[in-house]
C-alpha cells in the first residue's frame, strides 16, 4: 500500500521546489511543543498570568485543530459519547474544549510517557474535575492519547483481561493498532495472520549480498504528511530518524534528455488547470457527475481548450496523469469525477517522509506483547448472538465474543472469506462499488549511487499513452535504506500489464531507461546486485494495493464498509477510513477507531446482559431441538463419528458442517450379578453402567470428514488424527448451539428445501 505523493493546489502530485533541510529529528518536535506550551509538561495552569493562560490556550487549540478537532465545537463522537452534561450550555462546552485541548497538548509534548488523569489534575483547577474525567476518558478510549509502543505505555497494560475476547484477522497496521488498544482496555485478543510475517501491505525486505544488506519497502513506504500523523508519533517514541522527500524531481524525455524547465512549468500549469476545470464541471453536472470518470472529463476538457497538442506537451502531460494514477492506485478511467478527491480536506499537513531502516521497524514494535498466529488464512466467519467462529484453511476453528476483520478490500471483493450469515446488502454493495487499484515496484540495489546523492526522485516520460505509468517515477532510497537502492514505480494500466511480464525483460527495460538518461552525461550505470518485482495484484492476501473512489461510488461507501454488523463483526483498514483512505496512517487510525467501537459495544452488551440472556436462552432452546433432529439422519456416519452438511453444497469440499462424536460405554461390567441373557436383554441398572453416553461437537469441512473416514486405525486413532491434523476444538451441546447457531439453522433450512425438491420430483415422476 503506497500512499499518495505530495500535492499542489488541491491535486495529488509531486511539487518540485528547492529545499534546504532533508532530515527530521523527531525529538525536536518534543522541544518545540515544550516551548509552545510553556516548558515542562506538568506546568501548573493555576500559576499562570491571564495573558500567559490565554497564550497557552490558543497554542493548545492549534494543536487540537492539527489533530482534526474543530476549534470551537465538539466532534460528533464527543456529542455521541455525552462528554458534556449540558450540551446547550455554551460556557460548559467551551470549558470542556479548553480542558480537552490542554490534555491533548500535554501528551503530545511527551509521547514517550503515559499521561495520567492525576497529572492533569495537578495542572488544572479542581472546579473542572468533572470535565477532566470526561475529556480524559474520551481521548484515552478513542486513541488520541497514550497510544503507541514506549515502555511507559506498555507498562500500563492490565494484568488481567476481564472484558470480552476478540479475534483480529490480519496483522497489518489496522490490526496491530486495534490489538494494542484492546489489550490496554482489558480484552483478550488473538490475531490470525495468513502470511508468515506481520505487516500485510507494509513489507520491508533485505536486499544485497555478502552480509552487506539494505532495507527496502516493497509495500507502503511514504509517511504522507508528518503533522499530527500517528506514524510520526510512533517514530518519535522509537527515536527513528525520518528523511524528508526532497521536492526536486527532474524529468527526462524518453530519449534521456532533460525536460526544459520552462515547458515543464507550462504543462504543470495546464495540468492543474485541467483539474480545477474538472472540479467546476462536476459542480455544473451535479448528480450526473457520479456516472462520469475523471479520465473522460480530462480528455474532453483537453480537447475543448486545445491544450497539450504537441507531442512533447502530450508526453509531459501524460507523466502528470500517470502520477495522478499512482496517487489513486487506479486508472483515470475508473476514478469518479464526482468524488475521486473527497478526502483532500482531511490531508495531513507537513512534508512527506521515508523512515530510516524501513517501516518494518514500526511493525516490529507494534507486535510486541501481541499474540499472533501466522499462516492462518481465514475462510469463514460466522457471527451471531452467542459470539463468533472463525475458520481457517485446514478446518481449525477459533471462537470469541467479537471479530475484527482488517483484510484488504481486494480480499473482500474476491469472496474468499465466507460470512455466515451473509453481509448486509448495503455493505456488499459498498464493497462492489469502491475501487481497489494497483501499484507495483521494481526494486534494485546497485554497487553505488550513480543517480546523485542529493536526488530522492526523478521521472521519465513515455511515448505510448497506454504505457505512461510504466517506470514513470524513480525513488532513491539510499538516504534511509543503508545501500544504493533505487525503486521504479509502475502505475495505472501499466501496473496491470507488469504483473504478467517477464521480470528479466522488465529489468532490461529499466536499465535501458537509466542508461539512456545517465550514459550521455558520462555516468556509468552498473548492473544491479539484486532486483525484486512486486506482484500485489496476484497476491491472494491483498489482491491489489489500495482503495479509490470508483465511478458510481462515493466517500460514503468507506463509512458503510466501516459499520459493524450486529455488534459482533467489525471492520478496519484503509478502505474503511473515509478521511484517510489509501494511506498507512489511515489504516492505523481505523484500528484505533474500531478498538473504541468494540469497547463501547461490549459495555452496551454488558449493561443489557440480563435482557440478552432471556432472548439467548429462547434461541438456544430452538437451536437445540433442531440440532438433535439433524443428527437423527446424519449425512455420514462411521464408528463414533457422525456428520451433517448443507445438501446444496455437495460438490464443495471446503463447505463447513458439524461433526458429532459419541462417547460412553453401555456394556455391563458386573457379570456376577447378571446372567448373559439379562445382559443381552438390557437389564443392567444405570448405577452399574461404566459410563453414560454423551456427545461432543466440532465444525469441520467435507474434506476433513473425508480424511477422517479414510484415516487408518480405530476410533481412538481417528480422534488423535483429528486433533493433530486439524487442531479441532470439541464443544459441548450448549456451546455448539450458542456459537454455531447460524450454521445449524442454515443446514436445517437447506435440508428442508432439498427434501421438498425431492418430493416434488418424486410426485412428477409418478404423474
Secondary structure as UniProt FT lines:
FT   STRAND          7..8
FT   TURN            9..10
FT   STRAND          11..12
FT   STRAND          23..24
FT   HELIX           27..36
FT   TURN            37..38
FT   TURN            41..42
FT   HELIX           45..47
FT   HELIX           50..66
FT   TURN            67..68
FT   HELIX           76..81
FT   TURN            87..88
FT   HELIX           90..108
FT   TURN            111..112
FT   HELIX           117..123
FT   HELIX           126..128
FT   HELIX           129..141
FT   TURN            142..143
FT   HELIX           151..154
FT   TURN            155..156
FT   STRAND          165..169
FT   HELIX           173..185
FT   STRAND          188..192
FT   TURN            200..201
FT   STRAND          204..209
FT   TURN            210..211
FT   STRAND          212..217
FT   STRAND          223..224
FT   TURN            227..228
FT   HELIX           230..238
FT   STRAND          242..244
FT   STRAND          249..252
FT   TURN            254..255
FT   HELIX           261..285
FT   HELIX           286..291
FT   HELIX           294..305
FT   HELIX           311..328
FT   TURN            332..334
FT   STRAND          335..336
FT   TURN            337..343
FT   HELIX           344..346
FT   STRAND          352..355
FT   TURN            356..357
FT   HELIX           360..367
FT   TURN            368..369
FT   STRAND          372..373
FT   STRAND          378..384
FT   TURN            385..386
FT   STRAND          387..392
FT   TURN            393..394
FT   STRAND          397..400
FT   STRAND          402..405
FT   HELIX           409..414
FT   STRAND          418..420
FT   HELIX           425..433
FT   STRAND          435..436
FT   STRAND          439..446
FT   TURN            453..454
FT   STRAND          457..460
FT   HELIX           465..467
FT   TURN            468..469
FT   STRAND          470..476
FT   HELIX           478..481
FT   STRAND          484..491
FT   HELIX           492..498
FT   TURN            499..500
FT   HELIX           503..518
FT   HELIX           519..521
FT   STRAND          530..533
FT   TURN            536..538
FT   TURN            540..542
FT   STRAND          547..548
FT   TURN            551..552
FT   HELIX           556..562
FT   TURN            566..568
FT   STRAND          569..571
FT   HELIX           574..576
FT   TURN            581..582
FT   HELIX           584..607
FT   HELIX           609..630
FT   HELIX           631..633
FT   STRAND          636..638
FT   TURN            639..640
FT   STRAND          641..644
FT   HELIX           647..649
FT   TURN            650..651
FT   TURN            653..654
FT   STRAND          656..663
FT   TURN            671..673
FT   HELIX           676..680
FT   TURN            681..682
FT   HELIX           686..688
FT   STRAND          694..701
FT   HELIX           702..710
FT   HELIX           715..726
FT   HELIX           733..739
FT   HELIX           741..766
//
